[in-house]
Amino acid sequence: MLKLEIIQGESFRAGTSTLTPSSRRLSLGWPESVRANKGFALIFQQPAAIIVEKDGHIVKIPIRDYQRIILLSLLLLTVVGIIVIIHFGNQEKNQ
């Protein structure tokens, strides 16, 4: 079973503001296997935002995961490079 959840953590106060962390969790597996300690479950969790409540106003401050963005960009660049090398390598063999 594949499940995507938004999870809110425990709220805490900082001065006059109330802060609540939230995260995204993607889980793959079977819930009964986790409870029974059988089978498997694979869980990917990452911070998503901080929700700030102050004077009745609520603001959601997103958390950017720059490391993940950079890694995915490098992966995409590598795949494009391999495709270009294969394409031009095949053209040279055909001539």
C-alpha distance (Angstrom), angle and dihedral (degrees) to the residues before:
residue distance angle dihedral
M1 . . .
L2 3.79 . .
K3 3.79 115.6 .
L4 3.82 132.0 176.3
E5 3.80 116.6 -162.7
I6 3.79 138.1 176.7
I7 3.80 107.7 -142.1
Q8 3.79 125.4 -165.5
G9 3.77 118.2 -151.1
E10 3.77 129.7 -146.7
S11 3.81 114.1 -60.0
F12 3.79 120.2 -124.7
R13 3.78 135.9 -177.0
A14 3.79 125.9 -116.5
G15 3.78 110.6 -178.4
T16 3.79 106.7 -51.9
S17 3.81 94.8 -20.0
T18 3.78 130.7 88.4
L19 3.80 113.8 -143.4
T20 3.81 124.3 -160.6
P21 3.81 120.9 -175.8
S22 3.80 118.5 -146.4
S23 3.77 131.0 -169.4
R24 3.79 141.0 -175.6
R25 3.78 118.6 -121.4
L26 3.79 125.7 -168.0
S27 3.78 113.0 -169.4
L28 3.77 129.6 -174.1
G29 3.77 120.0 -170.1
W30 3.74 141.0 53.8
P31 3.84 121.3 -57.8
E32 3.81 92.7 -143.5
S33 3.81 90.0 54.3
V34 3.80 90.4 58.1
R35 3.81 93.5 50.2
A36 3.81 94.8 43.9
N37 3.81 92.9 43.6
K38 3.81 89.8 -122.3
G39 3.77 132.5 118.0
F40 3.78 118.7 5.1
A41 3.77 144.4 -70.1
L42 3.78 126.3 -165.4
I43 3.81 116.6 -158.7
F44 3.81 129.2 -172.9
Q45 3.80 114.1 -173.1
Q46 3.78 129.2 176.1
P47 3.80 134.6 171.0
A48 3.81 112.6 -98.4
A49 3.81 109.3 177.8
I50 3.78 149.5 -29.6
I51 3.79 114.9 -119.1
V52 3.81 111.2 -148.6
E53 3.79 120.4 -163.4
K54 3.78 117.1 -170.6
D55 3.81 128.8 159.6
G56 3.82 91.7 -12.4
H57 3.82 93.5 -53.1
I58 3.80 120.0 115.6
V59 3.81 121.7 -153.8
K60 3.80 124.9 -178.2
I61 3.82 113.4 -149.1
P62 3.82 110.4 -164.3
I63 3.79 120.4 -140.3
R64 3.81 112.4 -136.3
D65 3.80 116.8 -148.9
Y66 3.80 99.8 -148.6
Q67 3.80 93.7 172.9
R68 3.81 91.1 59.7
I69 3.82 91.0 46.7
I70 3.82 91.1 51.6
L71 3.82 93.2 46.7
L72 3.81 93.0 49.4
S73 3.83 90.0 47.5
L74 3.81 91.0 52.0
L75 3.80 90.5 48.0
L76 3.80 91.2 50.9
L77 3.82 91.2 47.2
T78 3.82 90.3 50.6
V79 3.81 92.6 50.5
V80 3.81 91.5 48.3
G81 3.82 90.1 48.7
I82 3.80 92.2 51.3
I83 3.82 91.2 49.0
V84 3.82 91.1 50.1
I85 3.82 92.1 48.5
I86 3.82 92.1 48.7
H87 3.80 91.9 46.3
F88 3.80 95.7 50.2
G89 3.83 91.2 40.6
N90 3.80 90.1 56.4
Q91 3.82 91.7 47.9
E92 3.83 91.3 55.0
K93 3.83 91.3 50.5
N94 3.82 91.5 51.3
Q95 3.81 94.0 54.0
